[in-house]
Amino acid sequence: MKTTINFRALTYVLLIALIGSYLLCIVGDLLFGWTMYQAWAPLLPGFTWPLTIGGFLIGLLWLVGYSLYAAALIAFPYNYFVQRENHA
């Protein structure tokens, strides 16, 4: 019997991974002159460079939304098909 994916747990995992990447890129931009902000700016409307507190927080809010969206795209269809297979 196949198990289902816990939506909340998957959301947390994705959020941790995205926030970790976000913070690593910002620190790299500030300390080493990387230009990763160019990758984040189109993905996170409201995120601005040079970095501001408001832009940083808006970026975090977008990451929460993306985590929820990605978890829904993965968990719900997977769980649906697993339950169909288990009942067949």
C-alpha positions as a Markdown table, in Angstrom:
| # | Residue | x | y | z |
|---|---|---|---|---|
| 1 | Met | 0.0 | 0.0 | 0.0 |
| 2 | Lys | 1.4 | 3.3 | -1.1 |
| 3 | Thr | 1.5 | 6.2 | 1.4 |
| 4 | Thr | 0.3 | 9.8 | 0.7 |
| 5 | Ile | 2.3 | 13.0 | 0.9 |
| 6 | Asn | 1.5 | 15.3 | 3.8 |
| 7 | Phe | 0.7 | 18.7 | 2.3 |
| 8 | Arg | 1.8 | 20.7 | 5.3 |
| 9 | Ala | 5.1 | 18.9 | 5.7 |
| 10 | Leu | 5.9 | 19.3 | 2.0 |
| 11 | Thr | 5.0 | 23.0 | 2.2 |
| 12 | Tyr | 7.4 | 23.4 | 5.1 |
| 13 | Val | 10.2 | 21.6 | 3.3 |
| 14 | Leu | 9.8 | 23.7 | 0.2 |
| 15 | Leu | 9.6 | 26.9 | 2.3 |
| 16 | Ile | 12.8 | 26.1 | 4.2 |
| 17 | Ala | 14.6 | 25.3 | 0.9 |
| 18 | Leu | 13.4 | 28.5 | -0.8 |
| 19 | Ile | 14.2 | 30.7 | 2.2 |
| 20 | Gly | 17.6 | 29.1 | 2.6 |
| 21 | Ser | 18.4 | 29.8 | -1.1 |
| 22 | Tyr | 17.0 | 33.4 | -0.8 |
| 23 | Leu | 19.1 | 34.2 | 2.2 |
| 24 | Leu | 22.2 | 32.6 | 0.7 |
| 25 | Cys | 21.8 | 34.7 | -2.5 |
| 26 | Ile | 21.2 | 37.9 | -0.5 |
| 27 | Val | 24.3 | 37.3 | 1.7 |
| 28 | Gly | 26.3 | 36.5 | -1.4 |
| 29 | Asp | 25.1 | 39.7 | -3.1 |
| 30 | Leu | 26.0 | 41.8 | -0.1 |
| 31 | Leu | 29.3 | 40.2 | 0.9 |
| 32 | Phe | 30.8 | 39.0 | -2.4 |
| 33 | Gly | 29.1 | 41.1 | -5.1 |
| 34 | Trp | 27.2 | 38.3 | -6.6 |
| 35 | Thr | 24.3 | 39.4 | -8.8 |
| 36 | Met | 21.7 | 36.9 | -7.8 |
| 37 | Tyr | 19.2 | 39.7 | -7.1 |
| 38 | Gln | 18.7 | 39.8 | -10.8 |
| 39 | Ala | 17.3 | 36.3 | -10.7 |
| 40 | Trp | 15.0 | 37.0 | -7.8 |
| 41 | Ala | 13.6 | 40.4 | -8.9 |
| 42 | Pro | 11.4 | 39.0 | -11.8 |
| 43 | Leu | 10.2 | 36.1 | -9.6 |
| 44 | Leu | 9.3 | 38.2 | -6.5 |
| 45 | Pro | 7.3 | 41.4 | -7.5 |
| 46 | Gly | 8.1 | 44.1 | -4.9 |
| 47 | Phe | 11.5 | 42.8 | -4.1 |
| 48 | Thr | 14.0 | 45.6 | -4.8 |
| 49 | Trp | 17.7 | 46.1 | -5.0 |
| 50 | Pro | 19.4 | 47.8 | -3.2 |
| 51 | Leu | 17.8 | 45.8 | -0.5 |
| 52 | Thr | 15.2 | 47.3 | 1.7 |
| 53 | Ile | 13.4 | 45.8 | 4.7 |
| 54 | Gly | 10.1 | 46.1 | 2.8 |
| 55 | Gly | 11.5 | 44.5 | -0.3 |
| 56 | Phe | 13.0 | 41.7 | 1.8 |
| 57 | Leu | 9.7 | 41.0 | 3.6 |
| 58 | Ile | 7.7 | 41.0 | 0.3 |
| 59 | Gly | 10.2 | 38.5 | -1.1 |
| 60 | Leu | 9.6 | 36.2 | 1.9 |
| 61 | Leu | 5.8 | 36.5 | 1.4 |
| 62 | Trp | 6.2 | 35.5 | -2.2 |
| 63 | Leu | 8.2 | 32.5 | -1.1 |
| 64 | Val | 5.4 | 31.4 | 1.2 |
| 65 | Gly | 3.0 | 31.6 | -1.7 |
| 66 | Tyr | 5.3 | 29.7 | -4.0 |
| 67 | Ser | 5.8 | 27.0 | -1.4 |
| 68 | Leu | 2.0 | 26.6 | -1.0 |
| 69 | Tyr | 1.5 | 26.5 | -4.7 |
| 70 | Ala | 4.3 | 24.0 | -5.4 |
| 71 | Ala | 3.2 | 21.7 | -2.6 |
| 72 | Ala | -0.4 | 21.8 | -3.9 |
| 73 | Leu | 0.8 | 20.9 | -7.4 |
| 74 | Ile | 2.7 | 17.9 | -6.1 |
| 75 | Ala | 0.8 | 16.6 | -3.1 |
| 76 | Phe | -2.9 | 16.8 | -4.2 |
| 77 | Pro | -2.5 | 15.0 | -7.6 |
| 78 | Tyr | -0.1 | 12.5 | -6.1 |
| 79 | Asn | -2.5 | 11.7 | -3.2 |
| 80 | Tyr | -5.5 | 11.5 | -5.6 |
| 81 | Phe | -3.8 | 8.9 | -7.8 |
| 82 | Val | -2.4 | 6.9 | -4.9 |
| 83 | Gln | -5.9 | 6.7 | -3.4 |
| 84 | Arg | -7.4 | 5.7 | -6.8 |
| 85 | Glu | -4.8 | 2.9 | -7.2 |
| 86 | Asn | -5.4 | 1.7 | -3.6 |
| 87 | His | -9.1 | 1.4 | -4.2 |
| 88 | Ala | -8.8 | -0.3 | -7.6 |
